[in-house]
């Protein structure tokens, strides 16, 4: 539902925020995940990059429409998602404690259907009493929010074409 909401609202980036938990109460630190697909990664990327259908257009002619199966929507954004994950981790590292394995890839369901660069951010461990208390504090939350805002700004400074379609379509005064 989260990815569908982002897709339906033509989001340029998808960030899913979470609080982690572990049986080890000592587990600590923020972690950032981007999607990895199963052994069909290359096939999914190829299909995502090539699928299209010619549809008739009002007034004559046809228009090429991208048709992507939702379970493969993220395949065309894997490289950008991994780059965004690295950027988010770098900004978080300067703001809050991060895990020794701060950037990871995993086949996370919430990221699969996002048709834009996407990451999942675990901001800390609620099973760690110290981290739980920190995450509940306004200063910690402000540092996380600022780090994410800086990462988004940095991503679009590097990848301006990602935001161009949405910015061009935005009504005057809403850009």
C-alpha positions as a printed Julia matrix, in Angstrom:
175×3 Matrix{Float64}:
  0.0     0.0     0.0
  2.87    2.41    0.77
  4.53    1.89   -2.62
  1.15    2.2    -4.37
  0.52    5.5    -2.57
  3.91    6.8    -3.73
  3.31    5.58   -7.29
 -0.19    7.03   -7.49
  1.1    10.41   -6.29
  4.06   10.37   -8.71
  6.68   10.53   -5.96
 10.27   11.13   -7.06
 11.75    9.18   -4.11
 10.44    6.61   -1.66
 11.72    6.47    1.93
 10.19    3.92    4.29
 11.07    4.75    7.92
 11.19    2.05   10.59
 12.41    1.26   14.09
 14.33   -2.01   14.18
 14.28   -4.75   16.85
 16.52   -7.66   17.72
 16.69  -10.47   20.24
 20.12   -9.06   21.12
 19.39   -6.05   23.33
 22.84   -4.68   22.48
 22.06   -4.34   18.74
 22.24   -0.66   17.84
 22.56    1.81   15.03
 20.74    3.08   11.99
 20.69    0.93    8.84
 19.7     1.76    5.28
 18.43   -0.86    2.83
 17.96   -0.77   -0.89
 16.31   -3.54   -2.84
 18.01   -6.57   -4.21
 16.0    -9.0    -6.26
 16.47  -12.73   -6.41
 18.68  -14.48   -8.95
 16.57  -12.93  -11.71
 18.06   -9.45  -11.12
 19.51   -9.11  -14.6
 16.39  -10.47  -16.26
 14.18   -8.12  -14.22
 16.35   -5.14  -15.18
 16.24   -6.13  -18.85
 12.45   -6.54  -18.83
 11.92   -3.28  -16.91
 14.09   -1.39  -19.38
 12.48   -2.84  -22.48
  8.79   -3.4   -21.9
  6.51   -1.01  -23.69
  3.27   -1.04  -25.6
  2.18    1.14  -28.5
 -1.21    2.62  -27.61
 -3.49    4.58  -29.94
 -3.61    8.3   -29.27
 -6.67   10.53  -29.61
 -6.4    12.26  -32.97
 -4.47    9.41  -34.6
 -1.1     7.8   -34.27
  0.32    5.85  -31.37
  2.33    6.53  -28.24
  4.8     4.19  -26.52
  3.6     3.46  -22.97
  5.89    1.82  -20.4
  4.26   -1.3   -19.0
  6.02   -2.74  -15.96
  4.8    -5.53  -13.76
  4.56   -4.13  -10.22
  6.78   -6.85   -8.82
  9.46   -5.6   -11.22
  8.84   -1.86  -10.87
 11.92   -1.26   -8.73
 14.21   -3.15  -11.15
 14.78   -0.09  -13.31
 15.75    1.96  -10.23
 18.14   -0.45   -8.47
 21.29    1.54   -9.28
 19.77    4.87   -8.21
 18.29    3.28   -5.09
 21.69    1.88   -4.07
 23.31    5.29   -4.64
 20.57    6.98   -2.6
 21.07    4.42    0.21
 24.78    5.31    0.34
 23.93    9.02    0.49
 21.35    8.5     3.27
 23.87    6.46    5.27
 26.55    9.15    4.89
 24.17   11.84    6.16
 22.9     9.68    9.03
 26.47    8.79   10.03
 27.1    12.43   10.86
 23.89   12.72   12.88
 23.12    9.5    14.78
 24.8     6.19   15.66
 24.9     3.79   12.71
 25.29    0.04   12.6
 28.58   -1.52   11.48
 26.54   -2.83    8.53
 24.88    0.51    7.84
 24.13   -0.05    4.15
 22.6    -3.32    3.03
 20.57   -4.79    0.23
 17.64   -7.12    0.83
 14.51   -8.34   -0.98
 12.18   -6.16    1.11
  8.53   -6.27    0.07
  7.85   -2.59    0.81
 10.47   -1.58   -1.79
  9.54   -4.0    -4.58
  6.59   -2.09   -6.03
  8.05    1.42   -5.79
  8.43    2.85   -9.28
 11.09    5.35   -8.22
 14.41    5.18   -6.35
 13.56    3.68   -2.94
 15.17    2.94    0.42
 14.09    1.57    3.77
 15.66    3.29    6.8
 15.85    1.62   10.2
 16.59    4.61   12.46
 17.62    2.51   15.45
 16.67   -0.44   17.66
 13.67   -0.2    19.98
 14.9    -3.42   21.62
 17.97   -1.5    22.87
 16.84    0.58   25.9
 19.34    3.39   25.24
 18.39    3.65   21.58
 14.69    3.46   22.36
 15.04    6.45   24.69
 17.11    8.35   22.14
 14.62    7.71   19.32
 11.82    9.1    21.48
 13.68   12.39   21.95
 13.02   15.49   19.86
 16.75   16.2    19.25
 17.32   12.69   17.83
 14.24   12.96   15.63
 15.36   16.39   14.4
 18.82   15.03   13.51
 17.28   12.12   11.59
 14.88   14.45    9.76
 17.7    16.85    8.84
 19.94   14.0     7.67
 17.15   12.66    5.44
 16.4    16.13    4.06
 20.1    16.63    3.3
 20.26   13.23    1.59
 17.22   14.04   -0.57
 18.68   17.42   -1.55
 22.04   15.79   -2.29
 20.4    13.08   -4.39
 18.59   15.6    -6.56
 21.74   17.69   -6.91
 23.41   14.57   -8.36
 20.37   13.25  -10.25
 18.43   16.34  -11.42
 16.66   14.42  -14.2
 14.81   12.3   -11.61
 12.85   15.3   -10.33
 12.43   17.06  -13.68
  9.18   15.36  -14.8
  7.38   16.08  -11.52
  8.71   19.63  -11.28
  7.7    20.37  -14.86
  4.19   19.08  -14.19
  3.71   20.98  -10.93
  1.41   23.98  -11.09
  3.11   27.38  -10.87
  3.94   28.28   -7.29
  4.05   24.61   -6.13
  7.55   23.7    -7.33
